[in-house]
């Protein structure tokens, strides 16, 4: 279990009845490239095989008026949710290639809010990476914008943009490595987990009203347990081994391949995001 907070990880393991011999907690802060590299080094030294990697961490600051930054100077949401996961995945790819596990998978959790061909994805501010000028400039808020598209900072949009990057990264992984390695690369939206800590930085009234709104109006609400079950499906279900897809679920909890928006499925933009990200994390 990779995490920033050991106590939270221990509590999570105990809450689902995991015995200590079935898990190991290792420190990882995706807002720091040094932490990601140290985690990878520690994992390699452990001698454990890597069969499946799930990229699930997320920072969401919807009410922030000014950007916060990672240890490496990147806007926090994109720096953590996209660049941190990108570096981690790239550094662990060789370990996954070497695994003898017959159904190796790299799963990146996306979001409906970054998919602008949906109703939820059209709630302002909408995800839009533009011409990537902010990403190209380093997202540092000094010499360039802290937003990928080069615009003014918006905490909610930064999160949505990071989710588009996650989904583009998954597709570029698929294009570059699936045929060679047989690894399944996929993303998913498990549903709206309206009671999760992801919304802890939102205003109190939103936190109060959002769960019943999702339960009774949009009908998009899922519990943390159900979302976990859906993620487990994508990780281990023999029927969900197709690579390069974005999984969603309908109201009767049946999984299906969802269509991504033009922004989140643009092959040329995926390549550019990949190439710029390689430089930003020090891999090119």
C-alpha positions as CSV (number, residue, x, y, z in Angstrom):
1,X,0.0,0.0,0.0
2,X,1.6,3.3,-1.2
3,X,0.5,6.3,0.9
4,X,1.5,9.6,2.4
5,X,-0.1,8.8,5.8
6,X,0.8,5.5,7.5
7,X,-1.9,5.8,10.2
8,X,-4.6,6.3,7.6
9,X,-3.4,3.3,5.6
10,X,-3.4,1.1,8.7
11,X,-6.9,2.2,9.6
12,X,-8.0,1.5,6.0
13,X,-6.5,-2.0,6.1
14,X,-8.1,-2.8,9.4
15,X,-11.5,-1.4,8.3
16,X,-11.7,-4.1,5.6
17,X,-10.3,-6.9,7.8
18,X,-6.9,-7.2,6.1
19,X,-4.4,-9.2,8.2
20,X,-0.9,-7.7,8.5
21,X,0.8,-10.5,6.6
22,X,-1.3,-9.6,3.5
23,X,0.0,-6.0,3.1
24,X,3.0,-3.8,3.4
25,X,2.7,0.0,3.8
26,X,5.3,2.1,1.9
27,X,5.6,5.9,2.0
28,X,4.8,7.7,-1.3
29,X,4.0,11.4,-1.8
30,X,3.2,12.0,-5.4
31,X,3.6,15.8,-4.9
32,X,7.4,15.1,-4.7
33,X,9.4,13.5,-7.5
34,X,12.1,12.6,-5.0
35,X,9.5,10.7,-3.0
36,X,8.3,8.9,-6.1
37,X,11.8,7.9,-7.0
38,X,12.6,6.8,-3.5
39,X,9.4,4.7,-3.4
40,X,10.4,3.0,-6.7
41,X,13.9,2.3,-5.3
42,X,12.5,0.8,-2.1
43,X,10.0,-1.3,-4.1
44,X,12.8,-2.6,-6.3
45,X,14.9,-3.5,-3.3
46,X,12.0,-5.4,-1.8
47,X,12.3,-8.0,-4.6
48,X,8.5,-8.2,-5.0
49,X,7.0,-8.7,-8.4
50,X,4.7,-6.0,-9.8
51,X,1.6,-7.5,-11.3
52,X,-0.9,-4.6,-11.2
53,X,-0.5,-0.9,-10.6
54,X,-3.5,1.3,-9.7
55,X,-3.0,5.1,-9.9
56,X,-5.8,6.5,-7.7
57,X,-4.4,9.5,-5.8
58,X,-6.0,12.9,-6.3
59,X,-5.7,16.4,-5.1
60,X,-8.8,18.6,-5.5
61,X,-8.9,22.3,-4.5
62,X,-12.1,23.7,-5.9
63,X,-12.3,26.8,-3.8
64,X,-8.6,27.8,-4.0
65,X,-8.1,31.3,-5.3
66,X,-4.4,31.0,-5.7
67,X,-2.4,28.0,-6.8
68,X,-0.4,25.8,-4.5
69,X,2.7,24.0,-5.7
70,X,4.4,20.6,-5.4
71,X,7.9,20.2,-4.0
72,X,9.2,20.5,-7.5
73,X,7.3,23.8,-8.3
74,X,4.4,22.5,-10.3
75,X,0.7,23.5,-9.8
76,X,-0.4,21.0,-7.1
77,X,-3.4,19.3,-8.8
78,X,-1.7,18.6,-12.1
79,X,1.7,18.1,-10.5
80,X,0.3,15.4,-8.2
81,X,-2.6,13.8,-10.2
82,X,-0.8,13.7,-13.5
83,X,2.9,14.3,-13.3
84,X,3.4,12.3,-10.1
85,X,1.5,9.3,-11.5
86,X,3.2,9.7,-14.8
87,X,6.7,9.5,-13.2
88,X,5.7,6.6,-11.0
89,X,4.2,4.6,-13.8
90,X,7.1,5.1,-16.1
91,X,9.7,4.1,-13.4
92,X,7.7,0.9,-12.6
93,X,7.0,-0.1,-16.1
94,X,10.0,-2.3,-16.4
95,X,9.1,-4.1,-13.2
96,X,5.7,-4.8,-14.6
97,X,7.1,-6.1,-17.9
98,X,9.2,-8.6,-15.9
99,X,6.2,-10.0,-14.0
100,X,5.1,-13.5,-14.8
101,X,1.5,-12.7,-13.9
102,X,-0.7,-13.5,-16.9
103,X,-3.0,-10.5,-16.6
104,X,-0.8,-7.5,-15.9
105,X,-2.6,-4.2,-15.7
106,X,-1.9,-0.5,-15.2
107,X,-5.1,1.3,-14.2
108,X,-5.5,5.0,-14.0
109,X,-8.6,6.4,-12.3
110,X,-10.3,9.1,-14.5
111,X,-13.3,11.3,-13.9
112,X,-16.5,12.2,-15.6
113,X,-15.8,15.8,-14.8
114,X,-12.9,15.7,-17.3
115,X,-15.1,14.1,-20.0
116,X,-16.9,17.0,-21.7
117,X,-19.2,14.8,-23.8
118,X,-21.2,14.2,-20.5
119,X,-23.6,16.5,-18.6
120,X,-21.3,16.5,-15.6
121,X,-18.3,17.3,-17.8
122,X,-20.1,20.4,-19.1
123,X,-20.5,22.0,-15.7
124,X,-18.3,25.1,-15.6
125,X,-15.4,25.4,-15.5
126,X,-15.0,22.8,-18.3
127,X,-11.7,20.8,-18.8
128,X,-9.7,22.3,-21.6
129,X,-6.0,21.7,-22.2
130,X,-5.8,24.3,-25.0
131,X,-2.5,24.3,-26.8
132,X,-0.7,23.1,-23.7
133,X,1.3,26.4,-23.4
134,X,1.1,26.3,-19.6
135,X,2.3,22.7,-19.3
136,X,5.0,23.5,-21.8
137,X,6.1,26.4,-19.6
138,X,6.2,24.3,-16.4
139,X,3.1,25.3,-14.6
140,X,5.1,27.4,-12.1
141,X,2.9,30.5,-12.0
142,X,6.0,32.7,-12.4
143,X,7.3,32.8,-16.0
144,X,4.1,31.1,-17.2
145,X,0.6,30.3,-16.2
146,X,0.0,27.6,-13.5
147,X,-2.8,26.2,-15.7
148,X,-2.2,23.8,-18.6
149,X,-4.0,26.0,-21.1
150,X,-2.2,29.1,-20.1
151,X,-5.2,30.7,-18.5
152,X,-6.0,32.2,-15.1
153,X,-5.9,29.8,-12.1
154,X,-9.0,27.9,-11.3
155,X,-8.7,25.1,-8.7
156,X,-11.7,23.2,-10.0
157,X,-10.5,23.4,-13.6
158,X,-7.0,22.3,-12.6
159,X,-8.4,19.1,-11.2
160,X,-10.5,18.4,-14.3
161,X,-7.6,19.1,-16.6
162,X,-5.4,16.7,-14.6
163,X,-8.1,14.0,-15.1
164,X,-8.0,14.6,-18.9
165,X,-4.2,14.2,-18.7
166,X,-4.7,10.9,-16.8
167,X,-7.0,9.6,-19.5
168,X,-4.7,10.7,-22.3
169,X,-1.7,9.1,-20.5
170,X,-3.5,5.8,-20.3
171,X,-4.2,5.9,-24.1
172,X,-0.6,6.8,-24.9
173,X,0.7,3.9,-22.6
174,X,-1.6,1.6,-24.6
175,X,-0.3,2.9,-28.0
176,X,3.3,2.7,-27.0
177,X,3.5,-0.5,-24.9
178,X,0.4,-2.8,-25.1
179,X,1.4,-4.7,-28.2
180,X,5.0,-5.1,-27.0
181,X,4.2,-6.1,-23.4
182,X,0.7,-7.5,-23.3
183,X,0.0,-5.2,-20.3
184,X,-3.6,-4.0,-20.1
185,X,-3.7,-0.2,-19.8
186,X,-7.2,1.2,-18.9
187,X,-8.9,4.0,-17.1
188,X,-12.3,4.1,-15.3
189,X,-14.9,6.3,-13.7
190,X,-16.4,4.3,-10.9
191,X,-19.3,6.7,-10.2
192,X,-19.7,9.8,-8.0
193,X,-18.4,8.9,-4.6
194,X,-20.0,12.0,-3.1
195,X,-19.0,11.2,0.5
196,X,-15.3,10.7,0.0
197,X,-12.6,12.9,1.5
198,X,-11.9,14.2,-2.0
199,X,-14.4,17.0,-1.3
200,X,-13.0,18.0,2.1
201,X,-11.8,21.4,0.7
202,X,-15.2,22.3,-0.7
203,X,-17.5,24.7,1.2
204,X,-19.6,23.1,4.0
205,X,-22.9,23.7,2.2
206,X,-21.7,21.9,-0.8
207,X,-20.5,18.9,1.3
208,X,-23.9,18.8,2.9
209,X,-26.0,19.0,-0.2
210,X,-23.9,17.2,-2.8
211,X,-24.5,13.6,-1.5
212,X,-28.3,13.8,-1.5
213,X,-28.2,15.6,-4.9
214,X,-26.2,12.7,-6.4
215,X,-28.4,10.1,-4.7
216,X,-31.8,11.4,-5.5
217,X,-31.5,13.8,-8.5
218,X,-28.7,12.6,-10.8
219,X,-28.8,9.0,-9.5
220,X,-25.0,9.0,-10.0
221,X,-24.1,8.3,-6.4
222,X,-22.1,5.3,-5.5
223,X,-20.8,4.3,-2.0
224,X,-17.1,4.0,-1.4
225,X,-17.6,0.2,-1.1
226,X,-19.3,0.0,-4.5
227,X,-16.6,2.2,-6.1
228,X,-14.0,-0.1,-4.6
229,X,-15.7,-3.1,-6.0
230,X,-15.8,-1.5,-9.5
231,X,-12.1,-0.7,-9.3
232,X,-11.4,-4.3,-8.2
233,X,-13.3,-5.5,-11.3
234,X,-11.1,-3.5,-13.6
235,X,-8.0,-4.8,-11.7
236,X,-8.9,-8.5,-11.7
237,X,-12.0,-9.5,-13.7
238,X,-11.0,-11.8,-16.6
239,X,-13.7,-10.2,-18.8
240,X,-12.2,-6.7,-18.4
241,X,-8.8,-7.2,-19.9
242,X,-9.3,-5.0,-23.0
243,X,-6.5,-2.4,-23.2
244,X,-6.9,1.3,-24.2
245,X,-10.5,1.6,-22.9
246,X,-12.3,3.8,-20.4
247,X,-14.7,1.8,-18.2
248,X,-17.9,3.1,-16.7
249,X,-21.0,1.5,-15.1
250,X,-24.7,1.8,-15.8
251,X,-27.4,2.0,-13.1
252,X,-27.7,-1.8,-12.8
253,X,-23.9,-1.9,-12.1
254,X,-23.0,-3.5,-15.4
255,X,-19.6,-2.3,-16.8
256,X,-19.3,-0.9,-20.3
257,X,-16.7,0.8,-22.5
258,X,-17.5,4.5,-22.3
259,X,-16.8,7.0,-25.0
260,X,-14.3,9.7,-24.2
261,X,-14.7,13.3,-25.4
262,X,-12.6,14.6,-28.3
263,X,-10.4,16.4,-25.8
264,X,-9.7,13.3,-23.7
265,X,-9.1,11.0,-26.8
266,X,-7.1,13.2,-29.0
267,X,-4.1,11.1,-30.1
268,X,-1.9,14.0,-31.1
269,X,-2.6,15.8,-27.8
270,X,-1.9,12.6,-25.9
271,X,1.5,12.3,-27.6
272,X,2.3,16.0,-26.8
273,X,1.3,15.7,-23.2
274,X,3.5,12.6,-22.9
275,X,6.5,14.3,-24.5
276,X,6.2,17.4,-22.4
277,X,5.6,15.4,-19.2
278,X,8.8,13.4,-19.9
279,X,10.8,16.5,-19.9
280,X,9.1,18.0,-16.8
281,X,9.7,14.8,-14.7
282,X,13.3,14.4,-15.9
283,X,12.9,11.4,-18.1
284,X,13.9,13.2,-21.4
